Amino acid sequence: MSAAQPLPSILLVEDNPMDMDLTLRAFNKKKFSNTIHVARDGEEALAWLPRWEAGEALPAVILLDLNLPRVNGLEVLQQLKAHPRFRSIPVVILTSSREDSDLKSAYDLGVSSYIEKPVSFSKFIEVAERIEMYWCMLNERPY
């Protein structure tokens, strides 16, 4: 990535204030430079689509919880993957759900990765580091 281009952002879609804080603190502790935008429910997440259509930069990755108010995570994933321009944005499910049906549905809809939320802060930091390293630095984006 050239020095003139800003680092790609991360969109965190999380309604639980404690999980949101834990995620943001984990990324902050590792001193990542990527901007993290937060959507607090599925509707707020889907509100990014017109912004991206208007030319706002696409995120490097979307971290998506499944259990969201207003529009659940699987519905958000379905709408993202149905959009011709946004279907290539990597989506990582970051959830407390261990349900096989959620895992299968997410992969059937085109999720890039499915990660169960770690319980401890130290494990959460490890997950944040790996997400940032892979999706924001190593992964080649088609857009």
PyRosetta script that sets phi, psi and omega in degrees:
from pyrosetta import init, pose_from_sequence

init()
pose = pose_from_sequence("MSAAQPLPSILLVEDNPMDMDLTLRAFNKKKFSNTIHVARDGEEALAWLPRWEAGEALPAVILLDLNLPRVNGLEVLQQLKAHPRFRSIPVVILTSSREDSDLKSAYDLGVSSYIEKPVSFSKFIEVAERIEMYWCMLNERPY")
pose.set_psi(1, 131.3)
pose.set_omega(1, -178.2)
pose.set_phi(2, -74.2)
pose.set_psi(2, 160.0)
pose.set_omega(2, -178.4)
pose.set_phi(3, -64.7)
pose.set_psi(3, -25.6)
pose.set_omega(3, -177.9)
pose.set_phi(4, -74.9)
pose.set_psi(4, -23.3)
pose.set_omega(4, -178.1)
pose.set_phi(5, -88.6)
pose.set_psi(5, 133.0)
pose.set_omega(5, 176.6)
pose.set_phi(6, -70.1)
pose.set_psi(6, 155.6)
pose.set_omega(6, 176.3)
pose.set_phi(7, -64.8)
pose.set_psi(7, 144.2)
pose.set_omega(7, 178.8)
pose.set_phi(8, -66.9)
pose.set_psi(8, 150.1)
pose.set_omega(8, -179.5)
pose.set_phi(9, -86.2)
pose.set_psi(9, 172.8)
pose.set_omega(9, 173.4)
pose.set_phi(10, -123.4)
pose.set_psi(10, 135.1)
pose.set_omega(10, 173.8)
pose.set_phi(11, -104.2)
pose.set_psi(11, 116.1)
pose.set_omega(11, 176.5)
pose.set_phi(12, -98.8)
pose.set_psi(12, 121.5)
pose.set_omega(12, 178.4)
pose.set_phi(13, -111.2)
pose.set_psi(13, 102.6)
pose.set_omega(13, -172.6)
pose.set_phi(14, -150.4)
pose.set_psi(14, 129.3)
pose.set_omega(14, -179.3)
pose.set_phi(15, -98.3)
pose.set_psi(15, -21.5)
pose.set_omega(15, -176.9)
pose.set_phi(16, -81.5)
pose.set_psi(16, 115.3)
pose.set_omega(16, -176.9)
pose.set_phi(17, -57.4)
pose.set_psi(17, -36.7)
pose.set_omega(17, 179.8)
pose.set_phi(18, -68.5)
pose.set_psi(18, -42.9)
pose.set_omega(18, 178.5)
pose.set_phi(19, -67.4)
pose.set_psi(19, -37.7)
pose.set_omega(19, 177.5)
pose.set_phi(20, -62.1)
pose.set_psi(20, -47.7)
pose.set_omega(20, 179.8)
pose.set_phi(21, -61.7)
pose.set_psi(21, -43.5)
pose.set_omega(21, 179.4)
pose.set_phi(22, -60.6)
pose.set_psi(22, -44.5)
pose.set_omega(22, 179.9)
pose.set_phi(23, -64.4)
pose.set_psi(23, -48.0)
pose.set_omega(23, -179.4)
pose.set_phi(24, -63.8)
pose.set_psi(24, -40.4)
pose.set_omega(24, 178.0)
pose.set_phi(25, -65.8)
pose.set_psi(25, -37.1)
pose.set_omega(25, 178.8)
pose.set_phi(26, -64.1)
pose.set_psi(26, -44.8)
pose.set_omega(26, 177.9)
pose.set_phi(27, -66.6)
pose.set_psi(27, -40.4)
pose.set_omega(27, -179.0)
pose.set_phi(28, -66.0)
pose.set_psi(28, -38.8)
pose.set_omega(28, -179.3)
pose.set_phi(29, -61.7)
pose.set_psi(29, -33.1)
pose.set_omega(29, 179.3)
pose.set_phi(30, -85.1)
pose.set_psi(30, -1.4)
pose.set_omega(30, 176.5)
pose.set_phi(31, 58.4)
pose.set_psi(31, 42.5)
pose.set_omega(31, 176.8)
pose.set_phi(32, -71.0)
pose.set_psi(32, 145.9)
pose.set_omega(32, -177.5)
pose.set_phi(33, -92.7)
pose.set_psi(33, -10.1)
pose.set_omega(33, -178.7)
pose.set_phi(34, -68.6)
pose.set_psi(34, 135.3)
pose.set_omega(34, 174.8)
pose.set_phi(35, -70.2)
pose.set_psi(35, 137.3)
pose.set_omega(35, 176.7)
pose.set_phi(36, -113.4)
pose.set_psi(36, 117.4)
pose.set_omega(36, 174.9)
pose.set_phi(37, -95.3)
pose.set_psi(37, 146.3)
pose.set_omega(37, -177.9)
pose.set_phi(38, -120.1)
pose.set_psi(38, 131.3)
pose.set_omega(38, 169.4)
pose.set_phi(39, -114.3)
pose.set_psi(39, 129.1)
pose.set_omega(39, -172.4)
pose.set_phi(40, -92.6)
pose.set_psi(40, -0.7)
pose.set_omega(40, 174.4)
pose.set_phi(41, -162.7)
pose.set_psi(41, 176.6)
pose.set_omega(41, -177.3)
pose.set_phi(42, -64.8)
pose.set_psi(42, -34.5)
pose.set_omega(42, 178.2)
pose.set_phi(43, -64.9)
pose.set_psi(43, -43.3)
pose.set_omega(43, 177.5)
pose.set_phi(44, -62.4)
pose.set_psi(44, -37.0)
pose.set_omega(44, 177.9)
pose.set_phi(45, -63.7)
pose.set_psi(45, -45.8)
pose.set_omega(45, -178.8)
pose.set_phi(46, -69.7)
pose.set_psi(46, -21.1)
pose.set_omega(46, 177.4)
pose.set_phi(47, -67.7)
pose.set_psi(47, -14.1)
pose.set_omega(47, 176.1)
pose.set_phi(48, -74.3)
pose.set_psi(48, -24.2)
pose.set_omega(48, -177.1)
pose.set_phi(49, -56.8)
pose.set_psi(49, -50.1)
pose.set_omega(49, 178.0)
pose.set_phi(50, -64.2)
pose.set_psi(50, -30.9)
pose.set_omega(50, 177.9)
pose.set_phi(51, -65.7)
pose.set_psi(51, -43.1)
pose.set_omega(51, 177.8)
pose.set_phi(52, -67.0)
pose.set_psi(52, -39.3)
pose.set_omega(52, 177.1)
pose.set_phi(53, -61.5)
pose.set_psi(53, -30.8)
pose.set_omega(53, 179.9)
pose.set_phi(54, -81.6)
pose.set_psi(54, -1.6)
pose.set_omega(54, 174.7)
pose.set_phi(55, 112.5)
pose.set_psi(55, -3.9)
pose.set_omega(55, 176.5)
pose.set_phi(56, -64.4)
pose.set_psi(56, 143.5)
pose.set_omega(56, -175.7)
pose.set_phi(57, -60.0)
pose.set_psi(57, 137.6)
pose.set_omega(57, 176.9)
pose.set_phi(58, -73.7)
pose.set_psi(58, 149.0)
pose.set_omega(58, 178.3)
pose.set_phi(59, -75.5)
pose.set_psi(59, 158.3)
pose.set_omega(59, 174.6)
pose.set_phi(60, -69.1)
pose.set_psi(60, -34.2)
pose.set_omega(60, -177.5)
pose.set_phi(61, -158.7)
pose.set_psi(61, 151.1)
pose.set_omega(61, 173.5)
pose.set_phi(62, -112.9)
pose.set_psi(62, 124.2)
pose.set_omega(62, 174.4)
pose.set_phi(63, -97.8)
pose.set_psi(63, 113.6)
pose.set_omega(63, -167.3)
pose.set_phi(64, -120.7)
pose.set_psi(64, 120.7)
pose.set_omega(64, 171.8)
pose.set_phi(65, -77.8)
pose.set_psi(65, 155.5)
pose.set_omega(65, 178.3)
pose.set_phi(66, -90.8)
pose.set_psi(66, -41.0)
pose.set_omega(66, -173.7)
pose.set_phi(67, -89.0)
pose.set_psi(67, 85.2)
pose.set_omega(67, -177.0)
pose.set_phi(68, -118.4)
pose.set_psi(68, 149.0)
pose.set_omega(68, 173.2)
pose.set_phi(69, -76.2)
pose.set_psi(69, 162.3)
pose.set_omega(69, 175.0)
pose.set_phi(70, 70.3)
pose.set_psi(70, -58.5)
pose.set_omega(70, 174.9)
pose.set_phi(71, -137.3)
pose.set_psi(71, 121.0)
pose.set_omega(71, -176.0)
pose.set_phi(72, -74.5)
pose.set_psi(72, 166.3)
pose.set_omega(72, -175.0)
pose.set_phi(73, -60.4)
pose.set_psi(73, -37.4)
pose.set_omega(73, 179.1)
pose.set_phi(74, -66.3)
pose.set_psi(74, -36.0)
pose.set_omega(74, 176.7)
pose.set_phi(75, -67.6)
pose.set_psi(75, -40.1)
pose.set_omega(75, 176.2)
pose.set_phi(76, -61.1)
pose.set_psi(76, -47.1)
pose.set_omega(76, 178.6)
pose.set_phi(77, -58.5)
pose.set_psi(77, -44.9)
pose.set_omega(77, -179.7)
pose.set_phi(78, -60.2)
pose.set_psi(78, -44.3)
pose.set_omega(78, -179.5)
pose.set_phi(79, -68.1)
pose.set_psi(79, -38.7)
pose.set_omega(79, 177.1)
pose.set_phi(80, -62.3)
pose.set_psi(80, -47.3)
pose.set_omega(80, -175.8)
pose.set_phi(81, -74.0)
pose.set_psi(81, -16.8)
pose.set_omega(81, 176.8)
pose.set_phi(82, -83.4)
pose.set_psi(82, -14.4)
pose.set_omega(82, -177.4)
pose.set_phi(83, -86.0)
pose.set_psi(83, 124.2)
pose.set_omega(83, -175.3)
pose.set_phi(84, -58.3)
pose.set_psi(84, -33.8)
pose.set_omega(84, -177.2)
pose.set_phi(85, -86.7)
pose.set_psi(85, -29.5)
pose.set_omega(85, -173.1)
pose.set_phi(86, -101.0)
pose.set_psi(86, -5.7)
pose.set_omega(86, -177.5)
pose.set_phi(87, -64.6)
pose.set_psi(87, -19.8)
pose.set_omega(87, -179.2)
pose.set_phi(88, -85.9)
pose.set_psi(88, -6.5)
pose.set_omega(88, 176.3)
pose.set_phi(89, -68.1)
pose.set_psi(89, 124.5)
pose.set_omega(89, 177.7)
pose.set_phi(90, -64.6)
pose.set_psi(90, 135.3)
pose.set_omega(90, 177.0)
pose.set_phi(91, -121.4)
pose.set_psi(91, 125.0)
pose.set_omega(91, 177.2)
pose.set_phi(92, -111.6)
pose.set_psi(92, 118.4)
pose.set_omega(92, 174.6)
pose.set_phi(93, -75.3)
pose.set_psi(93, 126.1)
pose.set_omega(93, 177.2)
pose.set_phi(94, -125.0)
pose.set_psi(94, 99.6)
pose.set_omega(94, -168.1)
pose.set_phi(95, -143.2)
pose.set_psi(95, 163.2)
pose.set_omega(95, 174.3)
pose.set_phi(96, -90.7)
pose.set_psi(96, -5.8)
pose.set_omega(96, -177.6)
pose.set_phi(97, -74.0)
pose.set_psi(97, 127.3)
pose.set_omega(97, 174.7)
pose.set_phi(98, -108.4)
pose.set_psi(98, 15.0)
pose.set_omega(98, -177.7)
pose.set_phi(99, -70.3)
pose.set_psi(99, 127.7)
pose.set_omega(99, 178.0)
pose.set_phi(100, -58.9)
pose.set_psi(100, -35.6)
pose.set_omega(100, -178.8)
pose.set_phi(101, -66.2)
pose.set_psi(101, -36.7)
pose.set_omega(101, 176.9)
pose.set_phi(102, -66.6)
pose.set_psi(102, -44.0)
pose.set_omega(102, 178.7)
pose.set_phi(103, -59.6)
pose.set_psi(103, -49.2)
pose.set_omega(103, -179.0)
pose.set_phi(104, -64.0)
pose.set_psi(104, -44.7)
pose.set_omega(104, 180.0)
pose.set_phi(105, -61.4)
pose.set_psi(105, -42.4)
pose.set_omega(105, -179.1)
pose.set_phi(106, -61.6)
pose.set_psi(106, -45.7)
pose.set_omega(106, 179.5)
pose.set_phi(107, -70.0)
pose.set_psi(107, -35.6)
pose.set_omega(107, 175.9)
pose.set_phi(108, -61.4)
pose.set_psi(108, -31.0)
pose.set_omega(108, -179.4)
pose.set_phi(109, -86.2)
pose.set_psi(109, -6.6)
pose.set_omega(109, 174.8)
pose.set_phi(110, 103.3)
pose.set_psi(110, 21.6)
pose.set_omega(110, 178.3)
pose.set_phi(111, -63.3)
pose.set_psi(111, 148.6)
pose.set_omega(111, -180.0)
pose.set_phi(112, -83.7)
pose.set_psi(112, -31.9)
pose.set_omega(112, -177.3)
pose.set_phi(113, -160.2)
pose.set_psi(113, 153.7)
pose.set_omega(113, 180.0)
pose.set_phi(114, -132.3)
pose.set_psi(114, 115.9)
pose.set_omega(114, -176.2)
pose.set_phi(115, -124.8)
pose.set_psi(115, 129.4)
pose.set_omega(115, 173.6)
pose.set_phi(116, -77.8)
pose.set_psi(116, 134.3)
pose.set_omega(116, -178.7)
pose.set_phi(117, -60.7)
pose.set_psi(117, 128.5)
pose.set_omega(117, 175.8)
pose.set_phi(118, -69.2)
pose.set_psi(118, 151.3)
pose.set_omega(118, -178.9)
pose.set_phi(119, -83.9)
pose.set_psi(119, -41.7)
pose.set_omega(119, -176.5)
pose.set_phi(120, -88.4)
pose.set_psi(120, 151.1)
pose.set_omega(120, 179.9)
pose.set_phi(121, -64.0)
pose.set_psi(121, -39.6)
pose.set_omega(121, -179.0)
pose.set_phi(122, -62.9)
pose.set_psi(122, -38.8)
pose.set_omega(122, 177.4)
pose.set_phi(123, -69.8)
pose.set_psi(123, -35.9)
pose.set_omega(123, 178.4)
pose.set_phi(124, -63.7)
pose.set_psi(124, -38.4)
pose.set_omega(124, 177.1)
pose.set_phi(125, -62.5)
pose.set_psi(125, -42.4)
pose.set_omega(125, 177.8)
pose.set_phi(126, -60.1)
pose.set_psi(126, -44.7)
pose.set_omega(126, 179.2)
pose.set_phi(127, -62.5)
pose.set_psi(127, -46.2)
pose.set_omega(127, 179.4)
pose.set_phi(128, -59.2)
pose.set_psi(128, -43.6)
pose.set_omega(128, -179.8)
pose.set_phi(129, -61.7)
pose.set_psi(129, -44.3)
pose.set_omega(129, -179.5)
pose.set_phi(130, -67.7)
pose.set_psi(130, -39.7)
pose.set_omega(130, 178.1)
pose.set_phi(131, -61.8)
pose.set_psi(131, -50.0)
pose.set_omega(131, -178.0)
pose.set_phi(132, -63.3)
pose.set_psi(132, -45.0)
pose.set_omega(132, -178.2)
pose.set_phi(133, -61.5)
pose.set_psi(133, -48.8)
pose.set_omega(133, -176.0)
pose.set_phi(134, -74.9)
pose.set_psi(134, -57.5)
pose.set_omega(134, -170.4)
pose.set_phi(135, -76.1)
pose.set_psi(135, -27.4)
pose.set_omega(135, -176.6)
pose.set_phi(136, -102.1)
pose.set_psi(136, -21.8)
pose.set_omega(136, -176.1)
pose.set_phi(137, -116.2)
pose.set_psi(137, -45.8)
pose.set_omega(137, -174.8)
pose.set_phi(138, -88.0)
pose.set_psi(138, -40.9)
pose.set_omega(138, -174.7)
pose.set_phi(139, -66.0)
pose.set_psi(139, 131.0)
pose.set_omega(139, 174.9)
pose.set_phi(140, -84.6)
pose.set_psi(140, 125.7)
pose.set_omega(140, -178.4)
pose.set_phi(141, -95.0)
pose.set_psi(141, 140.9)
pose.set_omega(141, -179.1)
pose.set_phi(142, -81.8)
pose.set_psi(142, 3.6)
pose.set_omega(142, -176.3)
pose.set_phi(143, -130.5)
pose.dump_pdb("model.pdb")
